């Protein structure tokens, strides 16, 4: 009985560890930094989490299916730059420029998917190559200079009401979309099947190559949306925007309880993981901790999350 109870307790802890960690962080920071729990600061945390969260939602699809996407930060920057350039330089209407930017993300994702599923390249190599290509194209298009965004993109960084920032609303919408895709669609069930056992999924009739195209296309689309959110906050698209964001996205997914070996992951966990990173960064800023030490702390948190993932898989 004791063994069964301990296993149940471990399962509860592993399934909700990220949420428990988030609550502990919030309580600790509210005691150490009195201004942390103010309404304005909490809204800032939500806005800061939005870009990484949307990127991480797209990465959740990839990681659940047993892959990895290292290109999302560069694809986000390229998509935002294409949208800004289409409006500022090519003179296209703002909504058309926005759609072109989103289409850029989808195309980049489809290329990743084709390289992985049809080219048989390891996902790490294929997306690492796209990381370089997308960043290079961003520099080519921008000539190394920031480009002003159209009003429709800039509005993504504004507030609908004093207490409802648009980035926060977009994050919640894409959280709902991610949860729906994973739990209510054929593609979502196929992602879990492919991540759990790709050969078994193929033998059960799932078109694995086609589903991988869908997975990476979704990741590219979500990266494009995140790029637009980031550009909207700054009212410009920069050639060095979102550098390193792919690591934050992967970290958010893993902190949220997803397994890097595939087959496990939830939209709720990813959202909590993104909030953990945002709360941690905001709190360390409130405590005036050096940005260099902040990187050390966040790296330790990521390592701990991966360690817990390994322990959870061994227990199961």
C-alpha positions, 0 to 999 in steps of 0.5 A, a space after each residue: 500500500 505504501 508503494 502504491 501511495 508513493 507512486 500516486 504521490 509522485 505522479 501527482 507531483 510530476 503532473 503538476 510540478 510546474 504549477 506548484 513551482 509557479 505558485 512557489 515562485 509567486 509567493 516567494 517573489 511577493 515576499 521579497 519584492 513588494 511591487 511584484 504583486 501589483 496589477 501593472 507588474 502582473 500585466 507586464 509578466 503576462 505581456 512578457 510571457 506572450 511571445 515565448 508562450 506562442 512560440 512554445 505552443 508551436 514547439 509543443 506540437 513538434 516535441 509531442 511528436 518526437 521532434 525538435 524545432 530550433 528555427 522558431 526564433 529566426 522564423 519569427 524574425 523573418 516573418 515579422 521582417 517580411 510583413 514590415 518590408 511588404 508594407 514599408 518598402 513594397 507599399 502593400 496594405 497592412 492586412 496583406 503584409 500581415 498575411 504575407 508574414 504569416 505565410 512566410 512562417 508556414 512556408 518555413 515550417 513546411 520546408 522543415 517538415 519536408 526535410 524531416 519527413 521526406 528528406 529523412 534529415 534529423 529534425 535537429 539538423 534540418 531546423 538548425 539549417 533553417 535557423 541559419 537560413 531564416 536569420 540570413 534572409 532576415 538580414 538580407 531583406 532588412 539590410 541590417 536595419 529595423 523596419 517600421 511595421 504597419 499599423 495592423 501589426 503595431 496594434 498587436 502591442 497595444 491595449 484593448 482596455 487598461 487591463 487587457 493587453 492585446 499580447 495577453 489576449 493573443 496568448 490565451 487564444 493560441 493556448 485554446 487553439 493548442 489545447 483543441 488541436 492536441 485533444 480534439 483533432 485527428 492531427 493531435 492524436 496522431 502527434 501523440 501516436 507518432 511521438 510515442 512510437 513512430 513505427 507503430 503509428 505508421 502500422 496503424 494507418 497514420 500517414 506519418 510523413 503528412 502529419 509531420 508536415 502539419 506539425 512543422 507547418 503549425 510550428 512555423 505559423 505560431 512562430 510567425 504570430 509570435 514574431 508579429 507580437 514582438 514586432 507589434 510591441 516594438 513598432 518595428 521588425 528588427 534583424 536580430 529580433 527573437 535571438 535565442 527565443 527558440 531555447 526559451 520556447 523549448 524550455 517552456 515546453 519541457 518545464 511544463 512537463 512535456 517529454 523530449 522523447 515525444 508522446 507527452 505534453 499539454 497546452 496547459 503545461 506549456 503555458 505554465 512553463 512560459 509563465 514560470 520563465 516570465 515570472 522568474 525573469 521579472 522577479 529577478 529584475 525586481 530584485 536587481 539581480 544581474 542579467 548574467 546571473 539571471 542566465 545562470 538561474 534560468 539554465 539551472 531551472 531548465 536542467 532541473 526540469 529535464 532531470 525531473 522528466 528523466 526521473 518521471 520516464 524511469 518511474 513509468 
